[in-house]
Amino acid sequence: MLTGLTEGDAAGADPLRGEHPARHGFERLAALADAVLYEGYLLYPYRRSSTKNRVRWQFGVLFPREWVEASGPVVPGVSGSADSWYQRTECLLRVRRPGAVVRVKVRYLQMQHKQVEETAPDGGYRPVASLRTDAGAAYLSFDEAVPRETEVAVRLDDLLRGECAIPVGAPPGTDIEALPEGVGRVVRRREEVLAHTTLVAEHLFEDVCRIRVRTEHTGPAPDARLPRDEALRGALIATHTLLDGDGVDFVSLIDSPEPLLEATRACRNEFTFPVLGGDPPTDGDGTAPLLLSAPIILPDHPQVAPESPGDLHDAAEIDEILTLRTMLLTDEEKQEARATDPRAAAIIDRVDSMPQEVFARLHGAVRSLKPADPADPRPVWWREDADADLSPVTDTVLVDGVPVSAGSQVLLRPKGRGADAQDMFLVGRTAQVAAVLHDIDGSTHLAVTLDDDPAAELHSWYGRFHYFRPDELQPLTSADAAAPGAARTDSPTNSERRPMT
């Protein structure tokens, strides 16, 4: 593995030759990256016979181009839920010092078919779907997967001069495991995966560059009529990319600094979604030294909950619910799960042996809620009198220095950063504030009804509003509201959001 310069290293040391202890942060993303790698690998109830486990691997799957496009070209999107033959990641980076180095790690799963074979009377072997020993141990034929990764470190100056291409495929292989009591064997076979990744960078202005990472499947196309389950044998599964470096920081595409908005919007990401990695900053500039480009949509600085005792192969689920349901599996169901896949067996064993105090932690935790009173450690909203001084219909909030409360007229100006996507249809519309609402995390939102909505009165009656942050509104005077062109009525709106609680 290539390593980089550490703080205080002697001048002239080469960060590409691994002469110094590694200081790059891929290990800080290990748990999160593994959650992406094994998302949907095997779902509850973790058994081969389960219907949901008969159609697997739906994210970040790269096949040969001719096979994918046999029925027409693929349509690029920002997530990898559609089969493709490539992934493209583009992002901005700030150069913090001369001699900067960029590191890229490409990770994916290579399918491995596990075939159970029983001993034949003639001493040979014949394939079977399942096998059980006299001692009661069960073995099932099933498709497993092996993690693969390739890492490269390149000087940024070299990338600015030309493209860098690296092979990221995996060789074929066969492993044979003899079963107890001479009843048979397990044969695991892997087909060759052919792929490469190209890196290139371009200088935009001052200390800002754009980097592009593109991973393509380069293997020969199988018959277009080949079923997907069989085509998966030579595919890259759950493909994702990690980026790190020395002397560079990556710019958020979700919350980029104002001067870089135009440049970040020009970045093209196809079948993947890049977000900043590592711990969330307490006060940042929209950059971070780590980036994860995953085939599922995540926020900047995603984290695995520290209460989670281990992977359940579905990072979108709640650990407590899955653990409870796994506990309720019958002994026969647990035995089948253990025989289906080693990772499923690890889940069953972990749940069966989970200490009560570990399970209790799964019930959840409250984060990022700071108590207002140092003498009372409870969050404000937890106290019995928490909302005694709050009144949504009379409270006032300052917007651009102007007091705004229920009845105030405002102009809607939702921002691209952090705004609900559907709210962008309402840019330039005028509205009336119905209430000022204080969230439990200390933030403020204003409930509004649109002036040109014929159902505004009805919405107010049953409490259905649009919600905006104060910085997404512009106060209007009576003269402003009456001015020609103050309201824009040509924008479609079907954006109704639930009242906040």
Secondary structure by P-SEA (a helix, b strand, c coil): cbbbbcccccccccccccccccccccccaaaaaaaaaaccccccccccccccccccccccccccccccccccbbbbcccccccccbbbbbbbbbbcccbbbbbbbbbbbbbbbbbbbccccccbbbbccccccccbbbbbbbbbbbbbbbbbbbbaaaaaabbbbbbcbbbbbbbbbbbccccbbbbbbbcbbbbbbbbbbbbccccbbbbbbbbbbccccccccccccccccccccccbbbbbbccbbbbbcccccccaaaaaaacccccbbbbbbccccccccccccbbbbcccccccccccccccccccccccccaaaaaaaaaaccaaaaaaaaaacaaaaaaaaaaaaccaaaaaacccccccccccccccccccccccccccccccccbbbbcccccccccbbbbbbbbcccccccccccccbbbbbcbbbbccccbbbbbbbbccccaaaaaaaabbbbbbccccbbbbccccccccccccccccccccccccc
